[in-house]
Amino acid sequence: MRKLFILLTLAMTCGLMACSGHKKKNNMEETTVRLETTMGNITVKLYDETPRHRDNFIKLVKEGMYDNTLFHRVIKNFMIQAGDPESKTASDTASLGSGDVGYTIPAEFNPKFIHKKGALAAARKGDEVNPKKESSGCQFYIVTGQVFNEEQLLDVEQRMKDARLTNIFNSLAQKHIKEIYKMRRAGDNDGLMELQNKLEEEAYKVMEKEEPVRFTPEQIQAYTTVGGAPHLDGEYTVFGEVIDGMDVIDRIQKVKTNRKDRPEENIRILKATIEE
């Protein structure tokens, strides 16, 4: 395991990364939503297996929360993000991405819903301030991603393992934060290294008890054909997917953006509608 050096690297990240029509019930059709944007229409279906996210999205659509919001974060070959309520009236130079509706949604991870191209998922704050990986109450993203070969997927898999190990380590280190600061003030590097080695051993033991990080045949098939963002699986809740308008999303992801990944020309969701 790479030396994490806890005396220097306990950073707290808080940014959001980074997140329909109720036709269902009697005829068992899934809920769909049409997003009318300034670049064309996008239709998404919401998964019934993620009911909290589905119902919250439906509620916000009915309330008009998404009307006139921007796609405020666009990264080519990764994703397009929207749903910040502050973007409705934001100036062209405003920094966006921190707006919310005052609540979060518990994670609803389902291994069959992955970050393939076209996946609809909930944005959220980072693990350091959000260890339960709860979703933003309103911000969402649509995956564009890229196509991987199997060798590249193995590399992604290893990086996911490393990231999980680092998160476990940092979680353990937080329990010793006062002790760490005390040793830092005293210049006790030997004590810090001893604690670090102890926590590394504990982190490995914790990870051995968890479900191993390994892509399924279904994931490999999806990511080597349609593509996506495999490193996000199990980290962010996927609660739907695009069923029409992927060409619109491809156009959006290619627009010119500034250093904060905001499109230089506003791309707006004019209206979100539950399809009947």
C-alpha positions in Angstrom: 0.0 0.0 0.0 1.3 3.4 -1.0 2.4 5.5 2.0 -0.6 7.7 2.8 1.3 9.7 5.4 -1.6 10.7 7.6 0.2 13.6 9.2 0.0 15.4 5.9 -3.0 14.2 4.0 -6.2 14.3 6.0 -8.0 16.6 3.6 -11.7 17.2 3.8 -13.6 17.4 0.5 -17.1 18.7 0.3 -17.9 19.3 -3.3 -20.7 17.6 -5.1 -19.3 15.2 -7.7 -18.8 15.0 -8.7 -26.4 12.7 -9.2 -41.0 10.9 -15.1 -44.0 9.8 -15.7 -45.8 7.5 -13.2 -47.0 5.2 -15.9 -46.4 2.2 -13.8 -48.5 0.3 -11.3 -51.2 -1.4 -13.4 -49.4 -2.0 -16.6 -46.0 -2.4 -15.0 -44.3 0.2 -17.3 -41.5 2.2 -15.7 -41.7 5.9 -15.0 -40.3 8.2 -17.7 -39.4 11.9 -17.8 -38.8 14.2 -20.7 -36.2 16.9 -20.3 -36.7 19.7 -22.9 -33.3 21.4 -23.2 -31.9 24.2 -25.4 -30.0 21.6 -27.4 -32.9 19.1 -27.8 -35.0 16.6 -25.8 -33.8 13.8 -23.6 -36.1 11.1 -22.2 -35.1 9.0 -19.2 -36.7 6.1 -17.4 -36.6 5.8 -13.6 -35.9 2.4 -12.0 -38.6 1.0 -9.7 -35.8 -0.8 -7.7 -34.6 2.6 -6.5 -37.9 3.9 -5.1 -36.6 6.8 -2.9 -34.7 8.3 -5.8 -37.5 7.7 -8.2 -40.1 9.3 -6.0 -38.0 12.2 -5.2 -37.2 12.9 -8.8 -40.9 12.7 -9.7 -41.7 15.1 -6.9 -39.1 17.6 -8.0 -40.3 17.4 -11.6 -43.9 18.0 -10.6 -42.8 21.0 -8.5 -41.0 22.5 -11.5 -37.6 22.4 -9.6 -35.7 21.4 -12.7 -37.3 24.0 -15.0 -34.8 26.6 -16.2 -31.8 24.9 -14.5 -28.5 24.6 -16.2 -26.2 21.8 -17.1 -23.6 23.4 -15.0 -20.8 20.8 -15.1 -19.8 19.1 -18.4 -16.8 16.8 -18.8 -16.3 15.2 -22.2 -16.1 11.4 -22.1 -17.3 11.4 -18.5 -20.7 13.0 -17.7 -23.0 16.0 -17.8 -24.4 17.3 -14.5 -27.5 19.4 -13.7 -30.0 20.1 -11.0 -28.4 22.9 -9.0 -31.4 25.2 -8.1 -29.0 28.2 -7.9 -28.3 27.8 -11.6 -31.8 29.1 -12.5 -30.8 32.7 -12.0 -27.0 32.5 -11.9 -24.7 35.0 -13.6 -22.5 33.8 -16.4 -19.5 33.9 -14.1 -21.1 32.3 -11.0 -19.5 29.2 -9.5 -22.2 26.4 -9.5 -22.6 23.0 -8.0 -23.2 23.6 -4.3 -27.0 24.3 -4.5 -29.4 21.9 -2.9 -32.9 21.4 -1.6 -32.0 21.0 2.1 -32.0 17.2 2.4 -30.2 14.1 1.1 -31.4 10.7 0.0 -30.1 7.4 1.5 -28.0 5.4 -1.0 -29.8 2.8 -3.0 -27.1 0.7 -4.6 -28.1 -2.1 -6.9 -25.4 -4.2 -8.5 -27.3 -4.6 -11.7 -27.5 -0.8 -12.3 -24.1 0.3 -13.4 -22.5 3.5 -14.8 -22.8 2.5 -18.5 -23.2 5.2 -21.1 -26.6 6.9 -20.6 -26.9 6.0 -16.9 -28.8 8.5 -14.8 -27.3 8.9 -11.3 -27.4 11.1 -8.2 -24.5 13.5 -7.4 -23.3 13.6 -3.8 -20.7 15.0 -1.4 -17.5 13.2 -0.8 -16.9 10.3 1.5 -15.0 12.4 4.1 -18.1 14.4 5.0 -20.6 11.8 3.7 -19.5 8.3 4.7 -22.9 6.8 4.0 -22.7 8.0 0.4 -26.1 9.7 0.6 -27.3 11.4 -2.5 -27.9 15.0 -3.2 -31.6 15.8 -2.9 -31.7 17.3 -6.4 -28.4 17.2 -8.4 -28.0 14.4 -11.0 -25.7 13.5 -13.8 -25.9 11.5 -17.0 -22.9 9.3 -17.9 -21.2 9.6 -21.3 -18.0 7.9 -20.4 -15.7 6.0 -22.7 -15.2 2.5 -24.1 -12.5 0.4 -22.3 -10.6 -2.7 -23.3 -10.2 -5.5 -20.8 -6.6 -4.5 -19.9 -7.9 -1.0 -19.1 -10.7 -2.4 -17.0 -8.2 -4.4 -14.9 -6.3 -1.1 -14.3 -9.5 0.6 -13.2 -10.3 -2.3 -11.0 -7.0 -2.0 -9.2 -7.4 1.7 -8.8 -10.8 1.1 -7.2 -9.2 -1.3 -4.8 -6.6 1.2 -3.9 -9.3 3.9 -3.4 -11.3 1.7 -1.1 -8.2 0.9 0.9 -7.4 4.6 1.2 -11.0 5.4 2.3 -10.8 2.7 5.0 -7.5 3.9 6.2 -8.6 7.6 6.3 -11.8 6.5 8.2 -9.6 4.7 10.8 -7.3 7.7 11.0 -10.1 10.1 11.8 -10.7 8.2 15.0 -7.2 9.1 16.1 -7.3 12.7 14.8 -6.5 14.3 18.2 -3.7 11.9 18.8 -2.3 12.7 15.3 -2.4 16.4 15.8 -0.8 16.1 19.2 2.1 14.1 17.7 2.4 16.5 14.8 2.7 19.5 17.2 5.3 17.6 19.2 7.3 16.6 16.0 6.9 13.0 16.9 7.5 11.5 13.5 8.4 8.1 14.9 5.1 7.9 16.7 3.2 9.0 13.6 4.9 6.3 11.5 4.1 3.7 14.1 0.5 4.7 14.2 0.4 4.8 10.4 1.8 1.2 10.1 -0.8 0.0 12.7 -3.7 1.6 10.8 -2.5 0.2 7.5 -2.6 -3.3 8.9 -6.1 -2.6 10.3 -7.2 -1.3 6.9 -6.1 -4.4 5.1 -8.0 -6.6 7.6 -11.2 -4.6 7.2 -10.9 -4.8 3.4 -10.4 -8.6 3.5 -13.8 -8.9 5.2 -15.6 -6.9 2.6 -17.0 -7.9 -0.8 -14.0 -8.0 -3.2 -13.7 -5.3 -5.9 -14.2 -7.3 -9.1 -16.1 -6.5 -12.3 -18.8 -8.9 -13.2 -19.2 -10.3 -16.8 -22.1 -8.0 -17.3 -20.0 -4.9 -16.4 -17.2 -6.1 -18.6 -19.6 -6.6 -21.5 -21.1 -3.1 -21.0 -17.9 -1.2 -20.5 -16.1 -2.8 -23.5 -19.0 -2.2 -25.9 -21.2 0.9 -25.1 -18.7 2.2 -22.5 -19.3 4.3 -19.3 -17.6 5.3 -16.1 -16.9 2.0 -14.2 -15.0 3.6 -11.3 -18.2 5.1 -10.1 -20.0 1.8 -9.5 -20.9 1.2 -5.9 -20.1 4.8 -5.1 -23.0 6.7 -6.5 -26.7 5.7 -6.9 -27.8 4.9 -10.4 -31.5 5.3 -10.5 -32.4 5.4 -14.2 -31.2 5.6 -17.8 -31.6 7.5 -21.0 -34.0 5.9 -23.5 -34.1 8.6 -26.1 -31.9 11.7 -26.9 -28.5 10.2 -26.4 -27.5 12.2 -29.5 -28.4 15.4 -27.6 -26.2 14.3 -24.6 -23.3 13.6 -27.0 -23.7 17.2 -28.4 -23.8 18.6 -24.9 -20.6 16.8 -23.7 -18.7 18.3 -26.6 -19.4 22.0 -25.9 -16.6 24.3 -24.8 -16.3 24.7 -21.0 -14.3 27.0 -18.7 -11.8 25.9 -16.1 -14.6 24.9 -13.7 -16.2 22.6 -16.3 -19.1 25.0 -16.8 -20.2 25.4 -20.4 -19.2 28.8 -21.8 -22.7 29.1 -23.3 -25.6 28.2 -21.1 -27.3 24.9 -21.8 -30.6 25.0 -20.0 -33.3 22.5 -19.1 -36.3 24.5 -20.2 -38.9 22.1 -18.8 -39.0 18.7 -17.2 -42.2 16.7 -17.7 -43.6 13.4 -16.5 -44.7 11.5 -19.5 -48.3 10.1 -19.5 
